[in-house]
């Protein structure tokens, strides 16, 4: 009679685990009590096989498939989505400007309002800010964009 050592059993188990497994992934769709039911076995006389195609999220180097990435259209002129030359400013940069109460030419009216708050009053196209009865700044907004200040 032949005896097997524990090492032989472990080697056989490891070899079996490394073999690719073959599984049946058939999905069936049926109507039961007015509801659509999906199952891994035929669920009724009207069972229909559902074909599932795998989702591909990118190209693979070995197949030569190409993936197209979205590229925004090139900007025309010097104005951006805000309509002002300064364009989009990241939120962290806007917060930094707000803490320092700093503005720069080309900011939109919304950006100026975020940094400085609502003006105390308007003098034509100038936004006027006051503190303790004294004027602290005037900001000229032309076409909704900060042009200059004093």
FIDRENVO-507574 format. One record per residue (C-alpha): residue number from 1; residue in three letters; x, y, z. Coordinates in Angstrom, 2 decimals, decimal comma, always signed. Layout:
! FIDRENVO-507574
{dovo NUM; ALA; {X; Y; Z}}
...
END
This chain:
! FIDRENVO-507574
{dovo 1; UNK; {+0,00; +0,00; +0,00}}
{dovo 2; UNK; {+1,25; +3,45; -0,89}}
{dovo 3; UNK; {+1,09; +6,34; +1,62}}
{dovo 4; UNK; {+1,04; +10,01; +0,68}}
{dovo 5; UNK; {+2,81; +12,66; +2,67}}
{dovo 6; UNK; {+1,04; +15,87; +3,72}}
{dovo 7; UNK; {+3,32; +17,79; +1,35}}
{dovo 8; UNK; {+1,98; +15,85; -1,63}}
{dovo 9; UNK; {-1,62; +16,66; -0,69}}
{dovo 10; UNK; {-0,81; +20,37; -0,35}}
{dovo 11; UNK; {+0,95; +20,39; -3,72}}
{dovo 12; UNK; {-2,04; +18,72; -5,42}}
{dovo 13; UNK; {-4,48; +21,20; -3,83}}
{dovo 14; UNK; {-2,33; +24,16; -4,90}}
{dovo 15; UNK; {-2,12; +22,82; -8,45}}
{dovo 16; UNK; {-5,91; +22,43; -8,60}}
{dovo 17; UNK; {-6,44; +25,97; -7,32}}
{dovo 18; UNK; {-4,22; +27,38; -10,04}}
{dovo 19; UNK; {-6,21; +25,77; -12,83}}
{dovo 20; UNK; {-8,69; +28,13; -14,47}}
{dovo 21; UNK; {-12,22; +27,45; -13,39}}
{dovo 22; UNK; {-14,96; +27,07; -15,93}}
{dovo 23; UNK; {-18,28; +28,48; -14,82}}
{dovo 24; UNK; {-21,58; +28,83; -16,51}}
{dovo 25; UNK; {-22,83; +32,39; -16,24}}
{dovo 26; UNK; {-26,15; +31,95; -18,00}}
{dovo 27; UNK; {-28,82; +34,38; -16,83}}
{dovo 28; UNK; {-32,54; +33,77; -17,36}}
{dovo 29; UNK; {-35,37; +36,31; -17,40}}
{dovo 30; UNK; {-38,96; +35,34; -16,59}}
{dovo 31; UNK; {-42,26; +36,95; -15,74}}
{dovo 32; UNK; {-43,70; +35,88; -12,38}}
{dovo 33; UNK; {-46,78; +37,50; -10,84}}
{dovo 34; UNK; {-46,42; +40,50; -13,16}}
{dovo 35; UNK; {-42,79; +41,12; -12,20}}
{dovo 36; UNK; {-39,63; +40,50; -14,18}}
{dovo 37; UNK; {-37,38; +38,00; -12,40}}
{dovo 38; UNK; {-33,75; +37,21; -13,17}}
{dovo 39; UNK; {-32,24; +33,88; -12,11}}
{dovo 40; UNK; {-29,28; +31,59; -12,72}}
{dovo 41; UNK; {-31,64; +28,71; -13,64}}
{dovo 42; UNK; {-34,75; +28,57; -15,84}}
{dovo 43; UNK; {-37,46; +30,14; -13,69}}
{dovo 44; UNK; {-40,52; +29,26; -15,75}}
{dovo 45; UNK; {-41,86; +28,15; -19,10}}
{dovo 46; UNK; {-41,26; +31,63; -20,56}}
{dovo 47; UNK; {-37,58; +31,75; -19,45}}
{dovo 48; UNK; {-35,45; +33,72; -21,90}}
{dovo 49; UNK; {-31,67; +33,73; -21,89}}
{dovo 50; UNK; {-30,12; +37,16; -21,26}}
{dovo 51; UNK; {-26,88; +37,95; -23,06}}
{dovo 52; UNK; {-24,55; +40,13; -21,01}}
{dovo 53; UNK; {-21,68; +41,88; -22,70}}
{dovo 54; UNK; {-18,75; +42,85; -20,48}}
{dovo 55; UNK; {-18,17; +46,53; -19,84}}
{dovo 56; UNK; {-15,00; +47,89; -21,39}}
{dovo 57; UNK; {-13,73; +51,04; -19,75}}
{dovo 58; UNK; {-10,51; +51,62; -21,59}}
{dovo 59; UNK; {-8,14; +50,49; -24,26}}
{dovo 60; UNK; {-5,74; +47,63; -23,83}}
{dovo 61; UNK; {-2,14; +47,67; -24,91}}
{dovo 62; UNK; {-2,28; +44,14; -26,27}}
{dovo 63; UNK; {-5,30; +44,70; -28,56}}
{dovo 64; UNK; {-4,38; +48,07; -29,99}}
{dovo 65; UNK; {-7,76; +49,61; -29,15}}
{dovo 66; UNK; {-7,77; +53,35; -28,77}}
{dovo 67; UNK; {-9,65; +55,32; -26,16}}
{dovo 68; UNK; {-10,90; +58,81; -26,95}}
{dovo 69; UNK; {-10,79; +61,29; -24,10}}
{dovo 70; UNK; {-12,96; +64,39; -23,97}}
{dovo 71; UNK; {-11,10; +67,53; -24,92}}
{dovo 72; UNK; {-12,90; +70,83; -24,42}}
{dovo 73; UNK; {-13,06; +73,07; -27,48}}
{dovo 74; UNK; {-10,34; +75,71; -27,57}}
{dovo 75; UNK; {-11,29; +79,03; -26,04}}
{dovo 76; UNK; {-11,86; +81,89; -28,42}}
{dovo 77; UNK; {-10,57; +85,28; -27,37}}
{dovo 78; UNK; {-9,34; +85,97; -23,85}}
{dovo 79; UNK; {-12,64; +85,55; -22,02}}
{dovo 80; UNK; {-13,71; +82,33; -20,35}}
{dovo 81; UNK; {-16,93; +80,79; -19,09}}
{dovo 82; UNK; {-17,31; +83,62; -16,54}}
{dovo 83; UNK; {-17,17; +86,13; -19,39}}
{dovo 84; UNK; {-14,24; +87,95; -17,79}}
{dovo 85; UNK; {-10,51; +87,84; -18,53}}
{dovo 86; UNK; {-9,62; +86,27; -15,14}}
{dovo 87; UNK; {-11,89; +83,34; -16,00}}
{dovo 88; UNK; {-12,40; +80,40; -13,71}}
{dovo 89; UNK; {-10,50; +80,55; -10,45}}
{dovo 90; UNK; {-10,15; +77,45; -8,29}}
{dovo 91; UNK; {-12,02; +77,54; -5,00}}
{dovo 92; UNK; {-8,84; +77,37; -2,90}}
{dovo 93; UNK; {-7,44; +80,42; -4,72}}
{dovo 94; UNK; {-10,75; +82,28; -4,28}}
{dovo 95; UNK; {-10,72; +81,51; -0,54}}
{dovo 96; UNK; {-7,13; +82,81; -0,30}}
{dovo 97; UNK; {-8,16; +86,04; -2,02}}
{dovo 98; UNK; {-11,18; +86,33; +0,28}}
{dovo 99; UNK; {-9,10; +85,90; +3,44}}
{dovo 100; UNK; {-6,67; +88,59; +2,23}}
{dovo 101; UNK; {-9,52; +90,71; +0,80}}
{dovo 102; UNK; {-7,54; +91,01; -2,43}}
{dovo 103; UNK; {-8,98; +91,50; -5,90}}
{dovo 104; UNK; {-7,35; +91,55; -9,30}}
{dovo 105; UNK; {-8,29; +92,92; -12,66}}
{dovo 106; UNK; {-10,64; +90,78; -14,74}}
{dovo 107; UNK; {-12,60; +89,15; -11,90}}
{dovo 108; UNK; {-16,31; +88,67; -12,49}}
{dovo 109; UNK; {-18,90; +90,50; -10,40}}
{dovo 110; UNK; {-19,75; +87,24; -8,60}}
{dovo 111; UNK; {-16,09; +86,67; -7,73}}
{dovo 112; UNK; {-15,73; +90,24; -6,41}}
{dovo 113; UNK; {-18,92; +89,82; -4,39}}
{dovo 114; UNK; {-17,60; +86,54; -2,94}}
{dovo 115; UNK; {-14,27; +88,15; -1,95}}
{dovo 116; UNK; {-15,51; +91,51; -0,63}}
{dovo 117; UNK; {-19,18; +90,94; +0,08}}
{dovo 118; UNK; {-22,06; +93,04; -1,19}}
{dovo 119; UNK; {-21,20; +96,70; -1,83}}
{dovo 120; UNK; {-22,66; +99,28; +0,52}}
{dovo 121; UNK; {-23,95; +101,24; -2,48}}
{dovo 122; UNK; {-23,43; +101,82; -6,20}}
{dovo 123; UNK; {-22,20; +105,03; -7,75}}
{dovo 124; UNK; {-22,87; +104,45; -11,44}}
{dovo 125; UNK; {-20,76; +101,43; -12,38}}
{dovo 126; UNK; {-18,61; +101,81; -9,27}}
{dovo 127; UNK; {-19,17; +99,50; -6,30}}
{dovo 128; UNK; {-18,54; +101,47; -3,13}}
{dovo 129; UNK; {-17,55; +99,85; +0,17}}
{dovo 130; UNK; {-17,67; +101,70; +3,50}}
{dovo 131; UNK; {-16,64; +100,88; +7,05}}
{dovo 132; UNK; {-17,50; +102,97; +10,11}}
{dovo 133; UNK; {-18,85; +105,77; +7,92}}
{dovo 134; UNK; {-15,63; +106,00; +5,90}}
{dovo 135; UNK; {-15,18; +104,88; +2,31}}
{dovo 136; UNK; {-12,76; +101,93; +2,15}}
{dovo 137; UNK; {-12,77; +101,19; -1,57}}
{dovo 138; UNK; {-14,30; +101,79; -5,00}}
{dovo 139; UNK; {-14,34; +99,10; -7,66}}
{dovo 140; UNK; {-15,28; +99,78; -11,28}}
{dovo 141; UNK; {-17,12; +96,90; -12,95}}
{dovo 142; UNK; {-17,53; +97,27; -16,72}}
{dovo 143; UNK; {-19,67; +94,65; -18,47}}
{dovo 144; UNK; {-19,71; +92,62; -15,25}}
{dovo 145; UNK; {-15,90; +92,45; -15,00}}
{dovo 146; UNK; {-13,60; +94,27; -12,56}}
{dovo 147; UNK; {-11,74; +96,91; -14,53}}
{dovo 148; UNK; {-10,00; +99,01; -11,87}}
{dovo 149; UNK; {-10,24; +100,06; -8,23}}
{dovo 150; UNK; {-9,03; +102,72; -5,83}}
END
